[in-house]
Amino acid sequence: MVKKEPLVYLFTGEDTPSKDMRIRKLKDYFLSRDSVFFNLDTFYGKDLDLHSLQKSLLCLPVNSKKRMIVIRQAESLKQPLKDFLLQYARNPSEGTILVLDMQRYDLKDDFTKGLLRYASVLRFREEATTDSFVLARCIEQRKAGQALKVLRTLLKNGERPERILGGLRYGLLKSSSGSAQEQKKIKLFLECDLEIKTGRLKSAWALERFIIGLCALAQQVH
């Protein structure tokens, strides 16, 4: 029995170079070299509209048995597009290879759950979740370099300094023992909070100094 090639693929993860390599392999396998210009459409989820997608899906292959449609950042698709694609994935066109590329996804999301059922799923490397609690663990483990790296990632991803500081307060200032160590942590926190609110230091610098101070305190305990 001849194995039927998938018509809908779901790529997940953040390893873009590996995804690009796999897309090139699919392109080389399904499309003739001289017809790629006519038979390959690439869209980005946040910019794609339903009419453009439907128009692309209705196109017939030119000098090739298949067409390819690649949708990058598919997690950013608008809801009408997600609903349409779920219906399409149940009964895809034999003449089209559809690749949906997601960096991040939610397994509770109906769109993702549906795609996992109907698409051929290829999982690529995913970055570990980064948040204030991960940052707090790095500080508790006295890993100053790693803690600063996590901080910069949070800031780069648009996390507000006030929220980062609030998360650290929750993660690190749990005790109400009144110990000297705890009082030093509170003093560092209040200084950082004041520096951010008054603009006396740039928020990133204030947080870096706060983290280095906390790591130094953790070193004193061990």
N, C-alpha and C positions, 0 to 999 in steps of 0.2 A: 504494500500500500504506500503510495507516494505521500510524503508529509507535506501538508499545506502550509505555506509561508504565512506568518501573521500579517494582517493588514493594518493593525493599530498597535503602536508601541508606546509605552510609558517609561520615560527615563526619570529617575529620581536621584537626588544627591547634588553635591556642589563641586564635583570634579569635572569642571568644564572641558579641559583638554581631552579627557577620556571619552566624554560624551561626543565631542567633535570628531574624534577618531572613529567612533562607532557609526556616526551619521555618514562619514565619508565612505565607510565600508558598505553601508546600506545603499548609498548613492551609486557606488561603483558596481554593486551587484544588480540593482534594479534598473538603472538608467544607462542608456548608451551615452558614450562620452560626448558625442556631437549634439545631443539633445537636452543636456542639462539646463541650458538657458531657458528652454521652453517648458520643462517638466519639473522644475523645482521651485516651490514658493516657500519663503521663510517669513513668519510673522512673529510679533511680540504680543503677549497676552494683554498687556495694559492698553495697547494701541489698536487692537483688532476689533472690528465690528462684525456683526452677524452677516450683513450683506456681502462684505469682502470675502468672508470665509465660504459662504454658500456659492459665490461666483467661482472661487478657486476649485471647490469640490466638483462643480459641474463641468469643468474643463476636461477634455479628453487628452490622452497622451499623444505626443507628437513624435513620430518615428521611434517609438518605444512602447513596450508593453505596459509600463507603469508610469504614473506620476508620483511625486513626493511632496508632501506638505509638512513642514516643520513649524511647530508653535513653541517658541521659547517662553519661559516664565509663565507657563500655563496656569500656575496658581493664581495669577493676577487677572484671569479672564473674568468678564462680567457674567452675572448669573444667567442671562438668556443664552449666552454662548455655551456655558457649561451644560445647561439643560439640552441644548441642541446637540452638543458633542456626545452626551451620554446616549441619546437616541441613535445618533449616527453609529456609535461604537457597537451597538447591538447588531447592526446590519450594514457593515461598511461596503463601499464600492470596491469591486474586484480590481479596478484599474488604478487605485490610489493607495499609496502607503502613507499613513498619517503617524507622525511622531510628536507626542506631547512631552515637553521637557519641563520638569518641575524641580526647583532647587529645594523648596521646603513644602511639606504637605501635612495635612491633618487627617489622621485615620478616622476621625469621627465625621469628617465632611462627606456628604452624600456623593459629591462629584468624584472624590478620590476613591471611595469604596466601590462606586460603579466601574471606574476605570480598572481597578485591580481585578474586577471580575471579567471584563471583556477584552482587556489589552494584554499584550505580551510585556511583562514588566522587567526592566533592566535596572538594577540598583547599583549606583556608583557611590564612591566615598562621600560620607556626610560629616560635616563638622560637628563636634560635640556642642551641646547647648551651652551658651554662655550667659550667665546672669549674675546678679549681686550675690547669690548664695554660693555660686562657684568661686567668686572672688573672695568671699568670706572664708571658704575652706582653704584657699591658697594662703591666706594670711595666717590662719590657725596652724597651718603646716610649715610656716616660716619660709615660704617660697616667694620672696619679694619679687624676683625677676618675673616669675609666672604671673603673680598678682598684677604687676604693672602691665603685662601683656594683655591680660583679661580686661583690665580697665580701659586700655586703648581701643580694644575691640568693641567694648560697650559704647564708648563715646563715638567711635566711627560709625556704629550702627544706629546712631541717633538717640541713644538713651540719655535722658536729662541728668545732669550732675546731681540735682536734688534727689532724684529717685535712687540713684546709685548710693548716695550717702544714707538715705532712708533704709535701703536694703541692708547696708552694712550695720547700721544701728540695730536693726532687728536681728541680724545674724550674729553679731558679736557682743552686744550689750544686753544680754539676756539676764545676767545675774544681778540681783539686788543685794549682794552680800556686803557691799560697802568696803570691800578689801582695797588695799592700796593699789593693787593692779587694776581693779575695776575703776577706781577714781582717776587713774592716769588715762585709761581709755576714754572715759567721759570727757576729760579735759581736752584730749586730742580731737574728739568729735566736735565739741563746742567751738574750738578754734577753727576747725575746717568749715563748719557751718557758717561762722561769722565771716570768714574770708570769702566764701562763695556769695553770701548775701550782700556784702558791702562792696564786692569787686576789688578788694584789697589785693587779691591774687587772682590770676586766671583760674577758672574752675578746675581745669585739668591739672594745673600745677598744685592747687590746694589739695586735690584728691590724691595726687602722687605723694605729696609730703605726708598726708594723713596715713596712707597705706604703709609707707616706709617706717613711720613712727610706730604703727601697730605691729609690724613685723619685728621691729627692734624690741618691743615689749615682750612679744612671744618668745624671742630668743632668750630674754632674761629669765623666763620661767623654766626653760629646759636646760 
